Amino acid sequence: MIAAGVGFIMNMLNLSAFLMQFKIVHFLILIGCAIGLKFIINVLKPDLVDPMTAHPLAKKFFYLGMAILGAALVMRNYNIPYYNLLLYLDIAIQLVALGISFSAKMPSNKDLNEDILDI
């Protein structure tokens, strides 16, 4: 899903000649298929967790990147200049989220519940 999203952004920014042969709708279909595949895997094996959404810090960066991408697409739709700067920023944020999700140790449920104080 991240690869399709970054490919989508690189296509919008005209960064790769190879990606220019695809239309934006192809990337959106690929993202939709990745989401559908993730849903099917979660139904078949509910004990598996997605590192992107299971790690709290990676999850924050991922959703921040999605919000920035949405803002850039709205800016592009209404011909507001400098939307491409948001797309470059989004690539960096998504790569940070991906790096955190695979390199940082995921907190266990015990670590997440230590902040709760009983009064």
DSSP file (Angstrom, degrees, kcal/mol; ACC not computed):
  #  RESIDUE AA STRUCTURE BP1 BP2  ACC     N-H-->O    O-->H-N    N-H-->O    O-->H-N    TCO  KAPPA ALPHA  PHI   PSI    X-CA   Y-CA   Z-CA
    1    1 A M     >        0   0    0      0, 0.0     4,-2.3     0, 0.0     5,-0.2   0.000 360.0 360.0 360.0 -42.6    0.0    0.0    0.0
    2    2 A I  H  >  +     0   0    0      2,-0.2     4,-2.9     1,-0.2     5,-0.3   0.917 360.0  52.1 -63.7 -42.0    2.9    2.4    0.8
    3    3 A A  H  > S+     0   0    0      1,-0.2     4,-2.4     2,-0.2    -1,-0.2   0.904 110.7  47.3 -62.1 -41.4    4.6    1.5   -2.4
    4    4 A A  H  > S+     0   0    0      2,-0.2     4,-2.3     1,-0.2    -1,-0.2   0.895 112.8  50.0 -66.9 -38.7    1.4    2.2   -4.4
    5    5 A G  H  X S+     0   0    0     -4,-2.3     4,-2.2     2,-0.2    -2,-0.2   0.918 112.4  45.6 -65.7 -43.3    1.0    5.5   -2.5
    6    6 A V  H  X S+     0   0    0     -4,-2.9     4,-2.8     2,-0.2    -2,-0.2   0.888 112.9  51.3 -67.9 -37.7    4.5    6.6   -3.1
    7    7 A G  H  X S+     0   0    0     -4,-2.4     4,-2.1    -5,-0.3    -2,-0.2   0.897 108.8  52.1 -62.5 -39.4    4.2    5.6   -6.8
    8    8 A F  H  X S+     0   0    0     -4,-2.3     4,-2.0     2,-0.2    -2,-0.2   0.923 112.1  45.1 -60.2 -46.3    1.0    7.7   -7.0
    9    9 A I  H  X S+     0   0    0     -4,-2.2     4,-1.9     1,-0.2    -2,-0.2   0.915 111.9  51.3 -66.7 -43.2    2.8   10.7   -5.6
   10   10 A M  H  <>S+     0   0    0     -4,-2.8     5,-2.5     1,-0.2     6,-0.5   0.856 109.4  51.9 -63.8 -33.2    5.9   10.3   -7.8
   11   11 A N  H ><5S+     0   0    0     -4,-2.1     3,-1.0     1,-0.2    -1,-0.2   0.914 108.5  50.2 -66.1 -43.0    3.5   10.0  -10.8
   12   12 A M  H 3<5S+     0   0    0     -4,-2.0    -2,-0.2     1,-0.2    -1,-0.2   0.831 114.1  45.2 -64.5 -31.2    1.8   13.3   -9.8
   13   13 A L  T 3<5S-     0   0    0     -4,-1.9    -1,-0.2    -5,-0.1    -2,-0.2   0.435 107.5-126.1 -91.7   0.0    5.2   15.0   -9.5
   14   14 A N  T < 5 +     0   0    0     -3,-1.0    -3,-0.2    -4,-0.4    -4,-0.1   0.888  62.3 142.3  57.1  42.7    6.5   13.5  -12.8
   15   15 A L      < +     0   0    0     -5,-2.5     2,-0.4     1,-0.2    -4,-0.1   0.666  58.0  44.1 -88.6 -17.6    9.5   12.1  -11.0
   16   16 A S     >  -     0   0    0     -6,-0.5     4,-1.0     1,-0.1    -1,-0.2  -0.985  59.6-155.6-135.4 126.1    9.8    8.8  -12.9
   17   17 A A  T  4 S+     0   0    0     -2,-0.4     4,-0.4     1,-0.2     3,-0.3   0.872  99.4  55.7 -65.0 -35.7    9.5    8.3  -16.6
   18   18 A F  T >4 S+     0   0    0      1,-0.2     3,-1.1     2,-0.2    -1,-0.2   0.912 107.1  48.7 -62.6 -42.6    8.5    4.7  -16.0
   19   19 A L  G >4 S+     0   0    0      1,-0.2     3,-1.5     2,-0.2    -1,-0.2   0.706  95.2  74.2 -72.5 -18.7    5.7    5.7  -13.8
   20   20 A M  G 3< S+     0   0    0     -4,-1.0    -1,-0.2    -3,-0.3    -2,-0.2   0.690  83.1  68.0 -69.4 -16.9    4.4    8.2  -16.3
   21   21 A Q  G <  S+     0   0    0     -3,-1.1     2,-0.3    -4,-0.4    -1,-0.3   0.669  92.6  74.1 -75.5 -14.2    3.0    5.4  -18.5
   22   22 A F  S <  S-     0   0    0     -3,-1.5     2,-0.2    -4,-0.2     0, 0.0  -0.717  81.2-128.6 -97.6 149.6    0.4    4.6  -15.8
   23   23 A K    >>  -     0   0    0     -2,-0.3     3,-1.1     1,-0.1     4,-1.0  -0.582  25.8-111.8 -89.9 159.3   -2.6    6.7  -15.1
   24   24 A I  H 3> S+     0   0    0      1,-0.3     4,-2.0    -2,-0.2     3,-0.4   0.840 116.4  63.6 -59.8 -34.0   -3.4    7.9  -11.6
   25   25 A V  H 3> S+     0   0    0      1,-0.2     4,-2.2     2,-0.2    -1,-0.3   0.822  95.7  59.4 -62.9 -29.5   -6.5    5.6  -11.5
   26   26 A H  H <> S+     0   0    0     -3,-1.1     4,-2.0     2,-0.2    -1,-0.2   0.899 106.2  47.1 -64.8 -39.4   -4.1    2.6  -11.8
   27   27 A F  H  X S+     0   0    0     -4,-1.0     4,-2.4    -3,-0.4    -2,-0.2   0.887 110.7  51.9 -68.5 -38.4   -2.4    3.6   -8.6
   28   28 A L  H  X S+     0   0    0     -4,-2.0     4,-2.3     2,-0.2    -2,-0.2   0.889 109.5  49.7 -65.7 -37.6   -5.8    4.1   -6.9
   29   29 A I  H  X S+     0   0    0     -4,-2.2     4,-2.5     2,-0.2    -2,-0.2   0.905 110.5  50.9 -64.8 -41.3   -6.9    0.6   -8.0
   30   30 A L  H  X S+     0   0    0     -4,-2.0     4,-2.1     2,-0.2    -2,-0.2   0.893 110.4  48.6 -63.7 -40.4   -3.6   -0.8   -6.6
   31   31 A I  H  X S+     0   0    0     -4,-2.4     4,-2.2     2,-0.2    -2,-0.2   0.920 111.6  50.1 -65.2 -43.5   -4.1    0.9   -3.3
   32   32 A G  H  X S+     0   0    0     -4,-2.3     4,-2.4     1,-0.2    -2,-0.2   0.896 110.1  50.1 -61.3 -41.0   -7.7   -0.4   -3.1
   33   33 A C  H  X S+     0   0    0     -4,-2.5     4,-2.7     2,-0.2    -1,-0.2   0.888 109.4  51.8 -64.7 -38.4   -6.5   -3.9   -3.9
   34   34 A A  H  X S+     0   0    0     -4,-2.1     4,-2.2     2,-0.2    -2,-0.2   0.901 110.6  47.9 -64.9 -40.4   -3.9   -3.7   -1.1
   35   35 A I  H  X S+     0   0    0     -4,-2.2     4,-2.1     2,-0.2    -2,-0.2   0.914 112.7  48.8 -65.8 -42.4   -6.6   -2.6    1.3
   36   36 A G  H  X S+     0   0    0     -4,-2.4     4,-2.3     2,-0.2    -2,-0.2   0.905 111.4  49.3 -62.9 -42.2   -8.8   -5.4    0.2
   37   37 A L  H  X S+     0   0    0     -4,-2.7     4,-2.5     1,-0.2    -1,-0.2   0.893 109.7  51.9 -64.2 -39.4   -6.0   -7.9    0.6
   38   38 A K  H  X S+     0   0    0     -4,-2.2     4,-2.2     2,-0.2    -2,-0.2   0.905 109.8  49.7 -62.6 -41.1   -5.2   -6.6    4.1
   39   39 A F  H  X S+     0   0    0     -4,-2.1     4,-1.8     2,-0.2    -2,-0.2   0.918 110.9  49.0 -63.3 -44.2   -8.9   -7.0    5.0
   40   40 A I  H  X S+     0   0    0     -4,-2.3     4,-2.4     1,-0.2    -2,-0.2   0.915 111.5  49.0 -63.4 -43.2   -9.0  -10.6    3.7
   41   41 A I  H  X S+     0   0    0     -4,-2.5     4,-3.0     1,-0.2    -1,-0.2   0.892 109.3  53.0 -64.2 -39.0   -5.8  -11.5    5.6
   42   42 A N  H  < S+     0   0    0     -4,-2.2    -1,-0.2     1,-0.2    -2,-0.2   0.843 110.6  47.5 -65.3 -32.4   -7.2  -10.0    8.8
   43   43 A V  H  < S+     0   0    0     -4,-1.8    -2,-0.2    -5,-0.1    -1,-0.2   0.912 117.0  42.1 -72.3 -42.5  -10.3  -12.1    8.4
   44   44 A L  H  < S+     0   0    0     -4,-2.4    -2,-0.2     1,-0.3    -3,-0.2   0.884 132.4  20.4 -73.1 -38.9   -8.3  -15.3    7.8
   45   45 A K    ><  +     0   0    0     -4,-3.0     3,-1.4    -5,-0.2    -1,-0.3  -0.741  66.0 174.0-132.1  84.2   -5.6  -14.7   10.4
   46   46 A P  T 3  S+     0   0    0      0, 0.0    -1,-0.1     0, 0.0    -4,-0.1   0.666  74.4  67.3 -68.8 -15.4   -6.9  -12.2   13.0
   47   47 A D  T 3  S+     0   0    0      2,-0.1     2,-0.2     0, 0.0    -5,-0.1   0.647  80.1  95.3 -80.5 -13.0   -3.8  -12.6   15.3
   48   48 A L    <   -     0   0    0     -3,-1.4     2,-0.4    -7,-0.2    -3,-0.1  -0.557  62.8-156.1 -76.3 140.6   -1.5  -11.0   12.7
   49   49 A V        -     0   0    0     -2,-0.2    -2,-0.1     3,-0.0     3,-0.0  -0.913  17.1-122.9-118.9 147.7   -0.9   -7.3   13.2
   50   50 A D     >  -     0   0    0     -2,-0.4     4,-1.9     1,-0.1     3,-0.4  -0.772  16.7-146.5 -84.0 122.0    0.1   -4.6   10.7
   51   51 A P  H  > S+     0   0    0      0, 0.0     4,-1.3     0, 0.0     7,-0.2   0.794  95.3  59.3 -62.7 -26.0    3.3   -3.0   11.9
   52   52 A M  H  4 S+     0   0    0      1,-0.2    10,-0.2     2,-0.2    50,-0.0   0.907 117.7  27.6 -70.3 -40.1    2.2    0.4   10.4
   53   53 A T  H  4 S+     0   0    0     -3,-0.4    -1,-0.2     1,-0.1     6,-0.0   0.561 116.4  60.6-100.1  -8.6   -1.0    0.7   12.4
   54   54 A A  H  < S+     0   0    0     -4,-1.9    -2,-0.2    47,-0.0    -1,-0.1   0.796  90.1  73.8 -86.9 -29.9    0.1   -1.4   15.5
   55   55 A H  S  X S-     0   0    0     -4,-1.3     4,-2.5    -5,-0.2     5,-0.2  -0.747  77.4-145.3 -85.6 123.9    3.0    0.9   16.4
   56   56 A P  H  > S+     0   0    0      0, 0.0     4,-1.7     0, 0.0    -1,-0.1   0.872  95.8  44.5 -60.3 -40.3    1.7    4.1   17.9
   57   57 A L  H  > S+     0   0    0      2,-0.2     4,-2.0     1,-0.2     5,-0.2   0.914 114.6  48.0 -72.2 -41.6    4.4    6.4   16.6
   58   58 A A  H  > S+     0   0    0      1,-0.2     4,-2.6     2,-0.2    -1,-0.2   0.886 109.6  55.0 -63.4 -37.8    4.3    4.9   13.1
   59   59 A K  H  X S+     0   0    0     -4,-2.5     4,-2.4     2,-0.2     5,-0.2   0.895 106.9  50.2 -62.5 -40.7    0.5    5.2   13.1
   60   60 A K  H  X S+     0   0    0     -4,-1.7     4,-2.1     2,-0.2    -1,-0.2   0.926 112.9  45.4 -64.3 -44.8    0.7    8.9   13.9
   61   61 A F  H  X S+     0   0    0     -4,-2.0     4,-2.5     2,-0.2    -2,-0.2   0.895 112.2  52.8 -65.9 -38.8    3.2    9.5   11.0
   62   62 A F  H  X S+     0   0    0     -4,-2.6     4,-2.0   -10,-0.2    -2,-0.2   0.944 112.7  42.5 -61.9 -48.7    1.1    7.4    8.6
   63   63 A Y  H  X S+     0   0    0     -4,-2.4     4,-2.1     2,-0.2    -1,-0.2   0.839 112.2  54.6 -70.0 -31.6   -2.1    9.3    9.3
   64   64 A L  H  X S+     0   0    0     -4,-2.1     4,-2.3    -5,-0.2    -1,-0.2   0.922 108.9  49.1 -62.9 -43.4   -0.3   12.6    9.2
   65   65 A G  H  X S+     0   0    0     -4,-2.5     4,-2.4     1,-0.2    -2,-0.2   0.884 109.5  51.5 -62.7 -39.1    1.0   11.7    5.8
   66   66 A M  H  X S+     0   0    0     -4,-2.0     4,-2.4     2,-0.2    -1,-0.2   0.891 109.9  49.7 -65.3 -38.9   -2.5   10.7    4.7
   67   67 A A  H  X S+     0   0    0     -4,-2.1     4,-2.3     2,-0.2    -2,-0.2   0.909 111.4  48.4 -65.8 -41.6   -3.9   14.1    5.9
   68   68 A I  H  X S+     0   0    0     -4,-2.3     4,-2.4     2,-0.2    -2,-0.2   0.905 110.9  51.0 -65.1 -40.9   -1.1   15.9    4.0
   69   69 A L  H  X S+     0   0    0     -4,-2.4     4,-2.3     2,-0.2    -2,-0.2   0.919 110.0  49.9 -62.5 -42.7   -1.8   13.9    0.8
   70   70 A G  H  X S+     0   0    0     -4,-2.4     4,-2.1     1,-0.2    -2,-0.2   0.914 110.8  49.2 -61.1 -42.8   -5.5   14.8    1.1
   71   71 A A  H  X S+     0   0    0     -4,-2.3     4,-2.5     1,-0.2    -1,-0.2   0.903 110.8  50.5 -63.3 -40.6   -4.7   18.5    1.5
   72   72 A A  H  X S+     0   0    0     -4,-2.4     4,-2.4     1,-0.2    -2,-0.2   0.889 109.4  50.6 -65.5 -38.4   -2.4   18.3   -1.5
   73   73 A L  H  X S+     0   0    0     -4,-2.3     4,-2.2     2,-0.2    -1,-0.2   0.885 111.0  48.5 -68.0 -37.3   -5.0   16.7   -3.7
   74   74 A V  H  X S+     0   0    0     -4,-2.1     4,-1.9     2,-0.2    -2,-0.2   0.922 111.7  50.0 -65.4 -43.3   -7.6   19.3   -2.7
   75   75 A M  H  <>S+     0   0    0     -4,-2.5     5,-3.1     1,-0.2    -2,-0.2   0.905 111.7  48.3 -61.2 -40.8   -5.1   22.0   -3.5
   76   76 A R  H ><5S+     0   0    0     -4,-2.4     3,-1.3     3,-0.2    -1,-0.2   0.901 109.1  53.3 -66.2 -40.1   -4.4   20.5   -6.9
   77   77 A N  H 3<5S+     0   0    0     -4,-2.2    -1,-0.2     1,-0.3    -2,-0.2   0.858 114.2  41.1 -63.7 -36.3   -8.1   20.1   -7.6
   78   78 A Y  T 3<5S-     0   0    0     -4,-1.9    -1,-0.3    -5,-0.1    -2,-0.2   0.178 114.4-114.1 -99.2  17.1   -8.7   23.8   -6.9
   79   79 A N  T < 5 +     0   0    0     -3,-1.3    -3,-0.2     1,-0.2    -4,-0.1   0.835  56.5 162.2  55.5  39.1   -5.5   25.0   -8.7
   80   80 A I    > < -     0   0    0     -5,-3.1     3,-0.6    -6,-0.2    -1,-0.2  -0.782  38.9-117.9 -86.2 128.2   -3.9   26.3   -5.5
   81   81 A P  T 3  S+     0   0    0      0, 0.0    -1,-0.1     0, 0.0    -5,-0.0  -0.139  86.2  32.4 -68.6 163.6   -0.2   26.7   -6.1
   82   82 A Y  T >>  +     0   0    0      1,-0.1     4,-0.8     3,-0.0     3,-0.7   0.642  66.8 132.6  69.1  20.6    2.6   24.8   -4.3
   83   83 A Y  H <>  +     0   0    0     -3,-0.6     4,-1.5     1,-0.2     3,-0.4   0.810  66.2  67.5 -65.9 -26.5    0.7   21.6   -3.7
   84   84 A N  H 3> S+     0   0    0      1,-0.2     4,-2.0     2,-0.2    -1,-0.2   0.802  91.4  59.9 -65.4 -27.3    3.8   19.8   -5.0
   85   85 A L  H <> S+     0   0    0     -3,-0.7     4,-2.1     1,-0.2    -1,-0.2   0.888 104.0  50.7 -65.2 -37.8    5.7   20.9   -1.9
   86   86 A L  H  X S+     0   0    0     -4,-0.8     4,-2.3    -3,-0.4    -1,-0.2   0.859 107.4  54.0 -65.9 -34.3    3.2   19.0    0.2
   87   87 A L  H  X S+     0   0    0     -4,-1.5     4,-2.0     2,-0.2    -2,-0.2   0.907 108.3  48.4 -67.4 -40.7    3.6   15.9   -1.9
   88   88 A Y  H  X S+     0   0    0     -4,-2.0     4,-1.8     1,-0.2    -2,-0.2   0.916 112.5  49.4 -63.0 -42.0    7.4   16.0   -1.4
   89   89 A L  H  X S+     0   0    0     -4,-2.1     4,-2.4     1,-0.2    -2,-0.2   0.887 108.3  54.1 -63.0 -38.8    6.8   16.4    2.4
   90   90 A D  H  X S+     0   0    0     -4,-2.3     4,-2.7     2,-0.2     5,-0.2   0.885 104.0  54.3 -64.7 -39.5    4.3   13.5    2.3
   91   91 A I  H  X S+     0   0    0     -4,-2.0     4,-2.1     1,-0.2    -1,-0.2   0.936 110.8  46.7 -58.8 -45.9    6.9   11.2    0.7
   92   92 A A  H  X S+     0   0    0     -4,-1.8     4,-2.1     1,-0.2    -2,-0.2   0.922 113.1  48.4 -62.9 -44.2    9.3   11.9    3.5
   93   93 A I  H  X S+     0   0    0     -4,-2.4     4,-2.4     1,-0.2    -2,-0.2   0.901 111.2  49.8 -65.7 -40.7    6.7   11.4    6.2
   94   94 A Q  H  X S+     0   0    0     -4,-2.7     4,-2.3     1,-0.2    -1,-0.2   0.883 110.4  50.5 -65.8 -37.2    5.5    8.1    4.7
   95   95 A L  H  X S+     0   0    0     -4,-2.1     4,-2.5    -5,-0.2    -1,-0.2   0.877 109.8  50.9 -68.3 -35.8    9.1    6.9    4.5
   96   96 A V  H  X S+     0   0    0     -4,-2.1     4,-2.7     2,-0.2     5,-0.2   0.929 110.7  49.0 -63.7 -45.0    9.6    7.9    8.2
   97   97 A A  H  X S+     0   0    0     -4,-2.4     4,-2.3     1,-0.2    -2,-0.2   0.910 112.4  48.0 -60.8 -42.6    6.5    6.0    9.2
   98   98 A L  H  X S+     0   0    0     -4,-2.3     4,-1.5     2,-0.2    -1,-0.2   0.913 111.9  49.7 -65.1 -42.5    7.6    2.9    7.2
   99   99 A G  H  X S+     0   0    0     -4,-2.5     4,-1.9     1,-0.2     5,-0.4   0.911 112.2  47.2 -63.1 -42.8   11.1    3.1    8.8
  100  100 A I  H  X S+     0   0    0     -4,-2.7     4,-1.9     1,-0.2    -1,-0.2   0.908 108.6  55.5 -64.3 -41.7    9.6    3.3   12.3
  101  101 A S  H  < S+     0   0    0     -4,-2.3    -1,-0.2     1,-0.2    -2,-0.2   0.818 118.6  31.9 -65.4 -30.2    7.2    0.5   11.7
  102  102 A F  H  < S+     0   0    0     -4,-1.5    -1,-0.2    -3,-0.2    -2,-0.2   0.646 126.0  38.2-102.1 -16.0    9.9   -1.9   10.7
  103  103 A S  H  < S+     0   0    0     -4,-1.9     2,-0.2    -5,-0.2    -3,-0.2   0.793  98.8  75.2-105.5 -32.8   12.9   -0.8   12.8
  104  104 A A  S  < S-     0   0    0     -4,-1.9     2,-0.3    -5,-0.4   -49,-0.0  -0.531  87.4-106.4 -84.5 148.0   11.5    0.2   16.2
  105  105 A K        -     0   0    0     -2,-0.2    -1,-0.1     1,-0.1    -2,-0.1  -0.554  35.3-123.3 -71.7 128.9   10.4   -2.3   18.7
  106  106 A M        -     0   0    0     -2,-0.3     2,-0.1    -5,-0.1   -51,-0.1  -0.556  27.5-116.5 -73.3 133.0    6.6   -2.5   19.0
  107  107 A P        -     0   0    0      0, 0.0    -1,-0.1     0, 0.0     2,-0.1  -0.423  27.2-127.3 -68.9 144.4    5.4   -1.8   22.5
  108  108 A S     >  -     0   0    0     -2,-0.1     4,-1.7     1,-0.1     5,-0.2  -0.328  28.1-101.0 -81.7 171.8    3.5   -4.7   24.1
  109  109 A N  H  > S+     0   0    0      1,-0.2     4,-1.6     2,-0.2     5,-0.1   0.841 124.1  57.3 -62.1 -32.4    0.1   -4.3   25.6
  110  110 A K  H  > S+     0   0    0      1,-0.2     4,-0.6     2,-0.2    -1,-0.2   0.917 105.7  49.3 -64.9 -42.4    1.7   -4.1   29.1
  111  111 A D  H >4 S+     0   0    0      1,-0.2     3,-0.6     2,-0.2     4,-0.3   0.865 110.7  50.7 -64.2 -35.6    3.8   -1.1   28.0
  112  112 A L  H 3< S+     0   0    0     -4,-1.7     3,-0.5     1,-0.2    -1,-0.2   0.816 111.0  48.1 -72.0 -29.6    0.7    0.6   26.6
  113  113 A N  H >< S+     0   0    0     -4,-1.6     3,-1.0     1,-0.2    -1,-0.2   0.450  86.5  86.8 -92.5  -0.8   -1.3    0.1   29.8
  114  114 A E  T << S+     0   0    0     -3,-0.6    -1,-0.2    -4,-0.6    -2,-0.1   0.752  81.0  62.8 -70.5 -22.2    1.4    1.3   32.2
  115  115 A D  T 3  S+     0   0    0     -3,-0.5     2,-0.5    -4,-0.3    -1,-0.2   0.623  80.5  98.2 -78.3 -11.3    0.3    4.9   31.9
  116  116 A I    <   -     0   0    0     -3,-1.0     2,-0.5    -4,-0.1    -3,-0.0  -0.659  61.9-158.4 -81.3 125.1   -3.1    4.1   33.3
  117  117 A L        -     0   0    0     -2,-0.5     2,-0.5     2,-0.0    -2,-0.1  -0.885   8.9-141.3-106.9 131.9   -3.3    5.1   37.0
  118  118 A D              0   0    0     -2,-0.5    -2,-0.0     1,-0.1     0, 0.0  -0.800 360.0 360.0 -89.6 128.7   -5.8    3.6   39.4
  119  119 A I              0   0    0     -2,-0.5    -1,-0.1     0, 0.0    -2,-0.0   0.386 360.0 360.0-108.4 360.0   -7.1    6.1   41.9
